[in-house]
Amino acid sequence: MTITQQYFLDTYRARQLGEPAPPAPGANDWQVARELRGHRQFRAVVAGRPARGRTRQAIGRWPRPWRRSTC
């Protein structure tokens, strides 16, 4: 059964029982992503690491072949 079929079945059951319809699939994806980011930042602070910019700092440490050395 696909997620769409499950959603329609849940919507049908909710309508039969007079309950509110469930949220559509994918309706809360951005909210989940924001909460996950917040949780990761929280875990970083608790572990004593900087909470912001860790990915950008890691990318900044990669060697860049297009930069020429000035030596």
N, C-alpha and C positions, 0 to 999 in steps of 0.2 A: 504494500500500500504506500503510495506516495504521500508526501507531506500535504499536498493540496487535497487529496482524497480524505485524509484524516481530518483536515480542517473543515471540509464540508460535512463530514459525518458529525464532528463535534458541534458545528453550528446547527445542524438539524436536531441533534439531541437537546441542545440548549433551548431551541425554539419549542420543542415538544414539552419540555419541563418548565417553560416560562422563565428560564434563567437568562442572564446577559450572555451575548455571544462572545466567544473567545477572541483574543486579538489575532489579526491576520498574520500568516507567517512572514517574518522579516520586518514586522512593524516596529519592533524594539531593538533592531540590530545596532543602531548608532548609540542608543542608551547603554546597551551591554558593553560596547567597545569603550565608551567613556568610563564606565564603572571599572572595567578591567584595567584601564590606564591608571585610574585613581588608586586602585588596589596595588598595582605594581609600584607606584610612587610611594605609597605608604610603606610597603615592605622594604623599599630601598632606604627610606629614612630610618626605620626601625633597625636595619642592619648597619647603619652608619655610613651609607653611601649617598652621593648627591642624588637628589630626586629628579632633576631635570637635565636634559641634554646629554645623557650618557651615550645614546646612539650617535649623535653628532660628534661627540668627542672621540668615540671609537673610530668613526670614519675619518676624522681629521688626522689620526695617527697612521693611516694607511700610506704607503709610499706612493708618490705621484710621479709617474714616469714623464709626464709632460712638463714638469718643472725642471728647469736647468739649474745646476748648482752654480753659485756665484764665486766659488773658490778659484 
